[in-house]
Amino acid sequence: MAEFGFNEHHQNEVINYMRFARSKRVLRLKTIDSCFEELKDSRLVEETFTVDEVREMLDGLQAVVRGEVEMELINTAHTNVLLLRQLFSQAEKFYLRLQSDISELENRELLEQVAEFEKTDFKTADKINQETSKPKLAPLNEGGVSELLNKEIARLQEENNKLKARLRTLESQAMSALDERTKAERALKDLQKVQGEQQFAAQSQEINSLENTVAALKEDYERSLCANAASQKDLQENLISAKHELLRVQEQLALAEKELEKKFPANCSLPQHEGDPDQEK
């Protein structure tokens, strides 16, 4: 892999990935082979088949093989994404931004070099002892790029420390403001409580005064009502007595008129009394 410019560590990483991809490929090929073997054992039991039967067997085999190949392609794509995720995560720890050229993935020359490596160097590379520790992405050299990265890291750390100090100051100010707000809210609640108690006392006193006034008015009304009832009863009794007296007088007058009519008939004139002014004239 010297043509690709890899160092020994990265070359071993490529070998590990190719070994993983080869094992997955061999496993999937075995699965496809088993599909064909299953078809042979289960369906090819007669000497002759019709065209429809052959077409049905081929369609079924096509569906199975297509599913296996599609599953493997999807799994390979997802596996590559996970590999890129590891590389990008390690690069971000060193403030690196990796870039990829998708068009190089179809570079026929490079693909042939990879195939040649798999045929020749890959077999000898299997004998290399693999690192047991977790791989870490390290700078390719200790030149100017590394120095710039160190300066950038130092600058970012210093800026981070300033931001942390600023954050602590803001947190302290926020806590002080929160305490002041809590005290103000507590004082406002106490004031509202006192005002509420005073207002409640004033309202209670006013209600008591109104209740006393209403009770007095009710008592006066009941007293007046009783007096009016008594006066009305007396008036009714006096009226009844007056009616009785009037009837008695009317009855006496009627009796007197009858007595007079008996004593003095209508054709007789009444005698004139002495001293009558009319007789003297």
Number of C-alpha atoms within 10 A of each C-alpha: 18 8 7 10 9 14 11 11 13 14 15 19 15 15 22 16 13 15 15 11 14 13 12 15 14 11 13 16 16 11 15 19 13 12 16 14 12 13 16 12 9 9 12 13 10 6 5 9 11 8 9 9 12 14 12 12 15 13 12 13 17 13 11 15 18 13 13 17 16 12 13 17 12 12 13 15 12 12 13 13 12 12 12 13 12 13 14 16 13 16 17 12 10 16 12 13 8 10 7 7 6 8 7 11 10 9 10 10 10 14 13 11 14 16 12 13 15 18 11 10 13 20 11 10 16 13 8 9 8 13 10 6 6 5 11 10 16 12 13 10 8 9 9 9 12 15 11 11 15 13 12 14 14 12 12 12 12 12 12 12 12 12 12 12 12 12 12 12 12 12 12 12 12 12 12 12 12 12 12 12 12 12 12 12 12 12 12 12 12 12 12 12 12 12 12 12 12 12 12 12 12 12 12 12 12 12 12 12 12 12 12 12 12 12 12 12 12 12 12 12 12 12 12 12 12 12 12 12 12 12 12 12 12 12 12 12 12 12 12 12 12 12 12 12 12 12 12 12 12 12 12 12 12 12 12 12 12 12 11 12 11 10 10 12 10 10 6 8 8 9 6 10 9 8 8 9 9 8 9 7 5
